[in-house]
Amino acid sequence: MPNSPRIGVVGATGAVGTVTLELLAERGYDDVRAFASERSAGSSVPFGGIALVVEEATPEALEAGDVDVFLFSVGTSASLALVPHAVQGGAAVVDKSSAFRLTNGIPLVVPEVNGERALEHDGVVANPNCCTIPLTCVLKPLHEAAGLRRVRIATYQSVSGAGASAMERLRNEEPASHDLRMDWDFDGVEFDEESKLREETRKIMELPELPISATCVRVPVMVGHAEAVWAEFERPLPPEEATEILAASPSVRVEQFPSPGKAAGIDDVLVGRIRSDTTDPNGLSLFIAGDNLRKGAALNAIQIAELLLDRVSV
């Protein structure tokens, strides 16, 4: 492994890809390449104080063997088609799509929650959903303290979660941009976003039978997802104790009134309104907000990559 890791960002022109490049530059990486579809090839994207020319993400380019870690931020079908080629070329891949998250044998990782699982990869590590990441950052320390029994969640997800084109529609105040909740697949009972949140949380926290119910909606906010959470525990967990636990937890910041606006542009997950659930003596109610493009996507992927790079450099 060279002293300066060779990193490729696939989907570099998208909403998550551009933030990934910004964060890589901030963290001092200097051997970074940008990849995207044929449509974007030849254009340029900012990286620190320079511009990177976008390369086409072809199977041949990804198999070339001149990249150590690829960070994928493309759709599920593109990941399924291209990730195997990157692995074939000898790179490790951190994939943001839902293509591999629930595949047996592929780690699904939030470094603060189950970072050790990243080192069990066989070429691919999956990066979770943008609501699962902040949720598990908050639930994990509370579970360790009191034992989770049940979780109910309502999410309020910004348009940036639907991609750069949705953000542009909201900027232009197009009417359709104010009703984006249907951009998820619906099976007649629940949106796939709701089932993903349940199954991914179970996998990351290694609680396969944990009862979790979720209702997810899209809201006309540019950046930042919010989640109202009702959690039941095996023993009473007073709000004061929960607040102390969360204040000492990595990547979590206690804020009296979290909001997407306060969370946008920062790396920490905000949590607040921590109070007893009046319907359950062992229950807590709380509110979470996080920047879905940073900790909810790009930053979490980079943190996973750093775990992999640290292991190789030892």
C-alpha positions in Angstrom: 0.0 0.0 0.0 1.5 3.4 -1.0 1.9 6.1 1.7 -0.8 8.1 0.0 -3.8 5.8 -0.6 -5.1 5.7 -4.1 -8.9 6.5 -3.9 -11.5 6.4 -6.6 -14.9 8.1 -6.2 -17.5 6.5 -8.5 -20.5 8.7 -8.9 -18.4 11.8 -8.4 -20.8 14.3 -10.0 -23.8 13.3 -7.8 -25.0 14.8 -4.6 -23.1 12.3 -2.4 -20.1 12.1 -4.7 -19.4 15.9 -4.6 -19.5 15.8 -0.8 -17.2 12.8 -0.7 -14.6 14.7 -2.7 -15.0 17.7 -0.4 -14.4 15.6 2.7 -11.5 13.7 1.2 -9.8 17.0 0.4 -10.4 18.3 3.9 -8.9 15.1 5.4 -5.7 15.5 3.4 -6.0 12.8 0.7 -4.2 13.8 -2.5 -4.3 10.8 -4.8 -8.0 10.9 -5.7 -9.7 10.2 -9.0 -13.3 11.0 -10.0 -15.4 8.5 -12.0 -18.9 8.8 -13.4 -21.1 7.8 -16.3 -20.3 8.3 -19.9 -22.5 11.4 -19.9 -20.3 13.1 -17.3 -16.9 11.8 -18.6 -14.6 14.7 -19.5 -16.2 17.2 -17.3 -14.5 18.4 -14.1 -15.4 18.4 -10.4 -13.8 20.5 -7.6 -11.4 18.8 -5.3 -9.8 21.1 -2.7 -8.2 23.9 -4.7 -8.0 22.0 -8.0 -10.4 20.4 -10.5 -10.4 16.7 -11.2 -11.3 15.5 -14.7 -14.1 13.0 -14.5 -13.2 9.6 -16.0 -15.8 7.1 -17.3 -16.5 4.3 -14.9 -16.1 1.4 -17.3 -15.4 -2.2 -16.2 -11.9 -1.8 -17.8 -11.1 1.3 -15.9 -12.2 -0.2 -12.6 -10.3 -3.4 -13.2 -7.0 -1.6 -14.0 -5.6 -2.2 -10.5 -4.4 1.3 -9.9 -6.8 2.2 -7.1 -6.7 0.9 -3.5 -10.2 1.8 -2.4 -13.3 2.8 -4.4 -16.1 4.8 -2.8 -19.3 4.0 -4.8 -22.2 6.5 -4.7 -24.3 5.3 -7.7 -27.6 3.5 -8.1 -28.2 -0.1 -7.2 -28.1 -1.4 -10.8 -24.9 0.4 -11.6 -23.3 -0.9 -8.4 -24.3 -4.5 -9.2 -22.8 -4.1 -12.7 -19.5 -2.3 -11.7 -18.5 -3.3 -8.2 -17.4 -6.8 -9.1 -15.0 -5.3 -11.7 -13.4 -3.0 -9.1 -12.9 -6.0 -6.7 -11.5 -8.0 -9.6 -8.9 -5.3 -10.0 -7.8 -5.7 -6.4 -9.5 -2.7 -4.8 -11.6 -2.7 -1.7 -15.1 -1.2 -2.4 -17.3 0.8 0.0 -20.7 0.8 -1.7 -23.5 3.3 -0.8 -26.3 1.7 -2.7 -28.7 -0.9 -1.4 -27.2 -3.6 -3.7 -25.2 -5.4 -1.1 -26.4 -4.2 2.3 -28.4 -7.2 3.2 -26.3 -9.8 1.4 -25.0 -12.5 3.7 -21.2 -12.3 4.2 -21.0 -8.6 3.2 -20.5 -6.3 6.2 -22.9 -3.4 6.7 -21.0 -1.0 8.8 -21.3 2.1 10.9 -17.8 2.5 12.4 -19.0 3.8 15.7 -21.4 0.9 16.1 -19.8 -2.2 14.5 -16.5 -1.0 12.9 -14.8 -4.3 13.6 -17.1 -6.0 11.0 -15.5 -3.9 8.2 -12.4 -6.0 8.6 -14.3 -9.1 7.8 -14.9 -8.1 4.2 -14.1 -10.1 1.0 -13.7 -7.0 -1.2 -17.0 -5.2 -0.5 -18.3 -3.3 2.5 -21.8 -1.8 2.4 -22.6 1.7 3.6 -26.0 1.8 5.2 -29.1 3.9 4.5 -28.9 7.6 5.4 -31.4 7.2 8.2 -30.0 3.9 9.5 -26.6 5.4 10.2 -27.7 8.2 12.6 -30.3 5.9 14.2 -27.8 3.2 15.1 -25.3 5.8 16.3 -27.9 6.8 18.9 -29.5 3.4 19.7 -26.3 1.4 20.2 -25.1 3.1 23.4 -28.6 3.1 24.8 -29.0 -0.6 24.0 -25.7 -1.3 25.8 -27.0 0.5 28.8 -30.6 -0.8 29.1 -31.3 -3.4 26.4 -33.6 -2.5 23.4 -37.0 -4.2 23.4 -38.8 -2.3 20.6 -38.3 0.7 18.3 -40.7 2.8 16.4 -39.5 5.5 14.0 -41.0 8.3 11.8 -38.5 9.9 9.4 -38.7 13.2 7.6 -36.2 13.0 4.8 -34.8 15.9 2.7 -34.8 16.0 -1.1 -31.1 15.6 -1.2 -31.7 12.0 -0.4 -33.4 11.7 -3.8 -30.3 13.1 -5.6 -29.0 16.2 -7.3 -31.9 16.5 -9.7 -34.4 16.6 -6.9 -32.4 19.3 -5.2 -32.4 21.3 -8.4 -36.2 20.9 -8.7 -36.6 22.3 -5.2 -34.3 25.2 -5.9 -36.4 26.0 -8.9 -39.6 25.6 -6.8 -41.1 23.1 -9.2 -44.5 21.9 -7.9 -43.5 18.2 -8.1 -40.6 18.7 -5.8 -43.0 19.3 -2.9 -44.4 15.7 -3.1 -41.4 13.4 -3.3 -42.5 10.8 -0.8 -43.3 8.4 -3.7 -39.8 8.2 -5.0 -39.5 4.9 -3.0 -40.8 1.5 -4.1 -44.1 0.5 -2.6 -45.3 -3.1 -2.1 -48.8 -2.3 -1.1 -47.9 -2.4 2.6 -44.7 -0.3 3.1 -42.1 1.6 1.2 -38.8 -0.1 0.6 -37.2 2.7 2.6 -39.2 1.5 5.6 -38.2 -2.1 5.3 -34.5 -1.1 4.6 -34.5 0.9 7.8 -35.8 -2.0 9.8 -33.6 -4.8 8.3 -30.4 -2.7 8.2 -30.8 -1.6 11.8 -31.2 -5.3 12.9 -28.1 -6.3 10.9 -25.8 -3.6 12.2 -26.9 -4.0 15.8 -26.9 -7.8 15.5 -30.4 -8.0 16.9 -32.2 -10.0 14.1 -35.5 -10.2 16.0 -35.8 -6.7 17.3 -39.3 -5.3 16.6 -38.9 -2.2 14.5 -41.7 -0.3 12.7 -41.0 2.8 10.5 -42.9 5.4 8.6 -40.8 7.3 6.1 -41.8 10.5 4.2 -40.0 12.9 2.0 -40.2 16.6 3.0 -39.3 19.8 1.1 -36.1 20.4 2.9 -32.8 20.7 0.9 -30.4 18.9 3.2 -30.8 17.0 6.5 -32.9 14.1 7.6 -34.9 14.0 10.9 -36.2 11.1 12.8 -38.7 10.9 15.7 -37.9 7.8 17.7 -39.8 5.9 20.4 -37.6 3.2 22.0 -38.6 0.6 24.7 -36.0 -1.0 26.9 -35.6 -4.0 29.2 -35.2 -1.7 32.2 -36.2 1.9 32.9 -33.8 4.4 31.4 -34.3 7.9 32.9 -33.9 10.8 30.4 -31.1 12.2 32.5 -29.1 9.0 32.3 -29.8 8.6 28.6 -28.6 12.2 28.0 -25.4 11.5 29.8 -24.8 8.3 27.8 -25.5 10.0 24.5 -23.3 13.1 25.3 -20.4 10.7 25.8 -21.0 8.7 22.6 -18.9 9.1 19.5 -20.3 11.2 16.6 -23.3 12.2 18.7 -24.0 15.7 19.9 -26.9 16.4 22.4 -28.9 19.4 21.3 -32.0 20.6 23.0 -34.0 21.0 19.8 -32.3 19.3 16.9 -33.3 20.2 13.4 -32.1 19.5 9.8 -31.0 23.1 9.6 -28.7 22.8 12.6 -27.4 19.5 11.3 -26.6 20.5 7.8 -22.9 20.9 7.2 -21.7 19.2 10.4 -20.4 15.7 10.9 -22.1 14.8 14.2 -25.6 13.3 14.6 -27.8 15.7 16.7 -30.1 14.2 19.3 -32.5 15.9 21.7 -36.0 16.2 23.1 -35.0 13.2 25.2 -37.9 12.4 27.5 -39.9 9.6 29.1 -42.5 7.9 26.9 -45.7 8.3 28.9 -47.1 5.1 27.4 -44.4 2.8 28.6 -42.5 2.9 31.9 -39.4 1.6 30.2 -39.7 3.9 27.1 -38.0 7.0 25.8 -38.9 9.4 23.1 -36.2 11.4 21.3 -35.6 13.3 18.1 -32.6 12.9 15.8 -31.3 15.1 13.0 -28.3 14.6 10.7 -26.7 15.7 7.5 -27.7 12.9 5.2 -24.9 13.7 2.7 -22.2 13.8 5.3 -22.5 11.3 8.2 -25.5 9.8 6.4 -23.5 8.9 3.4 -20.1 10.3 2.3 -18.4 10.6 5.8 -19.5 7.2 6.9 -18.1 5.7 3.7 -14.8 7.5 4.2 -14.6 6.3 7.8 -15.1 2.7 6.6 -12.4 3.2 4.1 -10.0 4.5 6.7 -10.6 1.4 8.8 -9.6 -0.7 5.8 -6.6 1.4 5.0 -5.4 1.4 8.7 -5.5 -2.4 8.7 -3.5 -2.7 5.5 -0.9 -0.1 6.7 -0.2 -1.9 10.0 
